[in-house]
């Protein structure tokens, strides 16, 4: 069991240990020499990313942190335990709290709460208005992805594969759902997503579940991917990163698997295509976006799965999860802290802006006419699109 745990971690940290290997492409290379990241190409801008302000929340360490908003302010957290509320116009700190312990993910925002997770499996809730502690809940393992909050409920997962639904008022557990994970899984986790009638969650091994909100029972389960290969490494087919959802469908992608959309009520596949995606999906008005393991960004028609374009000029630059922004663009960050805007119509670069030079691992926060990116060094960078 010790070897398996360390082997799983190696996929994300690029370590090579006895009994396991790194995964090629996104997570590293099967050879000793890693692929050289693509050089940034020149292009004719179609828009401009204008920096509004920057702030500092503290480095992320080996974890991934993402900013969030409640529509009135921005919230962010860092590895050292700092949680901040920022004025969206100026970046001024409205409040700052110290969790008193290291953090492993953040932030989830909703229902008047700001939520962060710890390596020890504690979920910490603070009041959004003043940062006062609200409650804390103990889970069965490290929390690596932000919780989702809606309609008085908090959905959160632990790194042992268990998914929890908690009461937003006091953190009381309503139910938990668990399944036996494969022998080898990625450290990256799938993000839980709350709908009006179900909690949607992707799992190691390629499954996507819709869980009943009242008791956690599976309403349906679908295959995003089917593990294939002779070795445990080849059979990794985990659903990771954010899901996408609209009124009709929920969409997901799996590493070494497929990208697919399913009917939210029945779980029936609307369409599916072979595609290896380690960073989840971003769903826009007409298109679904995903980054493959080599760093190319692809667009898919969300209704039929047609594949109109692929932008491969960010190869091996480790783009972050793709996020639709301002109806016209999809945004990603890269390993040098560059923010890229890509035109949703043809996949051409529209704009680019630098942050602080450190990687953007978390999910970019889209705004009506801009975006917020958090870097590994803890920078919070707000850009307007002009």
N, C-alpha and C positions, 0 to 999 in steps of 0.2 A: 504493500500500500504506500510506503514511503517513496519508493521508486516511481510509482504512478503519479503521485502528487507532484513530485519534482519534475517529472517528464511533462506534465500538463503545463506547468509554469514555464518550462523552457520554450514552448511554442510562442509565448508572448515576449519572453526576455531574451530569446536568441541564444540561450545556453545550450551546450552540447554535453550530455551526461551519459554514463554507461546505461545501455538499455533503451535509449531513445535518441531521436534526431530532431533537428529543426525542420519546419515545413518550408518548402521552397516558395519563392515569390514574395508575397506580402510579409510573412513572418521571418524571412531570412533566405538562406540559400542552402541547397544540398551540397554545395561545394564550399571550399574554404574562403573563396573570394566572393563577396557580395556584389550584386549588380550595381553599377554606377548610376545614380539618379540622373534623370534627364535634365539637361540644361534648360533654363527658362527661355522660351522663344519670344521674339518680338511680335507684336500684333498691332493692328489699328484699333484703338479703343472705341467701344460703342457706348460706354458710360464711364463714370468716374467714381472711385471709392474715396471719399473725403473724410479724413479722420476728424471726429467731433471731439473726442477726449480719450484719455487712457487713465487707468487706475491700477493699483497693485493689491493682490489678495494673498500672495504667498505661493511658493512653488508647489507643484503637484507631486513631485517625487516620481515614483514608478506608477502612480495611479492617474486616472483620467477624470478631469473635472469639467463641468459645463455650466455656463451661466443660465439664468432663468429670469422670468418676469411675471408679475401679477397684473400687468397692464398699467401700473402706476410707478413702479420702481424696478431696478435690476437687483438681482441677488447672486452672490458667488461665494465660493469657499475654497480653501487651500488645505494641503496636506497637514500643516502645522496646527490645524484646529480653528483657524480664523474663519468666521462667517460674517459677511458684510451685506448691507443694504445701501445701494447707490442711487443718487439722484439721476434720472435718465437724461436730463439736459446738460448737467455740468460734471457728473462723476463724483460729486461731493459725497462723502460718507454720511449717511443718515444715522446709522448705528453700526456698531461692531461688537461681536461677542466672541469669546474664546471658549471653545468646547472643552478645553482642559485635557484633551487627548488627541492623538492623530486621527485624521479623517481619511477615508478611502474612496468616497464618492460624494457628489453633490452637484447641483442642488435640485431638489424637487420643490415646487411651489404651487400652492392652491389652497382653497378653503381657509385663507388667513394664516397658513402655516408655511414655514421654511424647513425642509427636511434634509439632513445629511446622514451618511452612514459611516461606520468605523470598521477597521480591520477585525475587531473583536465581535462583530455582529450586532452592534447596538445601532438602533435608529433613533436619532435625536431630533426632536421637534421644537421649533422656536416660533413665537408669535411674530407674524410679518410686520405688524405695526410698530413694535418697540423692541423686538429681539429677546423678549423675556422667555425663559424656558417654559415649554408647554407640557411635554411628557417625553418619556423614552421607552423604547421597547427592545427586548432582547430576541434576536433571531438565532438560527442554528449555525451560522457561518458568516464570513466576511461579506460585506455589502459592496459590490463593485459597480453597480449601475444605479442612476438616480431613480427613486420611487416615482410613481404616478399618483396624482391626487385629484379626485373629482367626486362631487355629490356625497360628501361626508365619508368617503372611503379612501384608504391609502393602500396601494398595491406595491409590494416590494419583494425582492428575491435575494436569497443567500447564495453563496458560491457552491453550496452542496446540491443545488438544483431545486431546493424547496421554494415555493412561492407562497406569500402570505397576503391576506387581506385583513387590514386593521381598521378600527374605527378612528376617524380623524379627530373626534372630540377628545379622546383620552388614550389612544394607542392600544386599546384592548383588541386582542386577536379575535376576529370573527371565524376564520378558518385558515388552514394551511393545506397546500397540495404538494405532494412530492412524487417523484418517480426515480427509479434506479438509473443512474447515468451510465453511459458506456465506460469501458475501461480507460479510455483516453479522451479528454475533452480540452477545448481551448479555455484559456483563462478569461477571454472576452465573453461577456454574457449577453443574452437577449434582453431587451428592455420590456418590462410589462406595460400594457396599454389598456386603460379602462374605457369600455364602451358603456352605453346606456343599460345594456342587459347582460353583458359578459365581460370578463377579463380575458384579454388575448395575450398569450405568452408563447415564445418560441423556446425550444429545448435542444440540448445536445442530442445528436442522433438524427436531427432533421425534422422533428415533429413541431407542429403548431397546434395549440389547444385553445378552445374557447371554454372558459370555466364559468359556471353559474355564479352570480354574485351572492346568492343567498346561502349557498353551502359549499361552493368550490367543486361541485361535481362536473365532470367534462360534458359539455353540451355536444361537442364534436371534436374530432382530432384529425388532422390532415398531414400528409407527407409533403413537406417542402423539398426534402431530399431523401434518398435511400442510400445508406452507407454502402460503398463498394470498394473492393480492393482486398489484397491478400494480407496486409499488415494492419495493425491497429492504427498506425499513422495514416495510412491511405484511406481508412474507413471513417476518419473524422468528417462529420457532415453536420456541424452545429449551426443552429439558427442564432445569429448574434446581431447586436446593434439594434437600432430603432426599427419598429414596424411602421407601416403606413396604413391609414384608415380613412375611408370616406363614408357616406351614408349607406353604401351598398357593399363595399368590399373591405377586406383587410389583406395587406400584402406583406411579404417577408422574403428574405434571401438567406441562403445557407452557404457556408464555406464548403468548397468541393461538392457543391450540389446544384440547386436551381434557384431561380427567382420566380415567384408565383403570386397570384392574387386569388382569393377565395371568397365565396359568398359568406357574408357575416352570419346569416341565419342558419344555413345548412352545412357550411364547410365544403361545399362542392367547388372544385377548381374552376375558375373562370378562364385562366390560361396559365401556362408554366413554360419556362425556357431553361435549358442548361446554362448555368452561370455560377461562378464561384465568387462569392462576395463576403468579405470579412467584416464589413462595417454597416450592415443593415441597408435600409432603403430610405428614400425621401419621396414623398408623394405630393405632386402638384395638382393643379386643376385638370390637366390633360395627360401629364406624363408621370411615369415612375422612374426614379433615378437610383443608380447603384454604382459603387466602385468595385472593380474586380481586384483579384489578389496581386496584380501587377501594377495597379494604380490608374488604370484607364476608367474614365467615367462614361457610362452608357445611359441612354434614354430609351424607355419602352412606353408605347402607347398603353395607358392603363386599362383600356377597355378590351383590347385584343392582343396585346403583347408584341405588336410590331416594333421593330428596332430601328428607328430612323437615323440615329447617329451614335458615334463613339468618339470620344476625345481622348487620344492616347499620348498627348504631349506632356503628361505628368507622370509618366512611367517611373516607378520605383521612388517617387517623391512622397509616398505614403499619405495620400490624401485622406482627410477626415470624412466622416459620414456626409453625404450630399444633402443639402438643405435648399428647397425652393425659397426664393426671396423675391418679393415685390412683383410676383406674377410673371416676370420676364426672364428671370435668371435662376441658376442653381449655383450655390456657393460651396466651396470646399477650402480647407486650410491644408498646409503641407508641413514637411519636417523642418523647414527653415522659417516657419511662421508667416509665410506668404498666404494671403487670402486671394482666391481666384473667383471671379464671376464668369460664368459660362452662359451663353445665350441658349435658352431652352428650345429655340426654333431650329438651330442648325449645329449646336455644339461648339461654336466658335468662341474664343476668349473675348470677353467684353470689357473686363477691367481687372486690375491687379493692385494690391497694396501690401506693404510690409508691416509687420508688427514689431516684435522685439528680437527676432531671430531664432526663437526656440519653437519646438514643434507645437502644432495645434492638434491635440489628440481628442478633445471633447467635441461635442456637437455644437456647431455655431447656432446662435439664437437669431432667428429672422425677425426683422421689424417691418413695419409697413413700407418704409422707404430706406432701409438700411439693415445693419446686422451688428451683432456683438460676438467677438471671438475671445476665448480664453486660451492663453498659451501655457506651456509646461513650466515656464518661469513665473507664472502667476499674474501675468499682465491681462487686464481686461481692456479690450480695445473696441471702441465704438466707431463705426463708419456710417456715413450717409451716402446714399447712391444718388448721383446727379447725372 
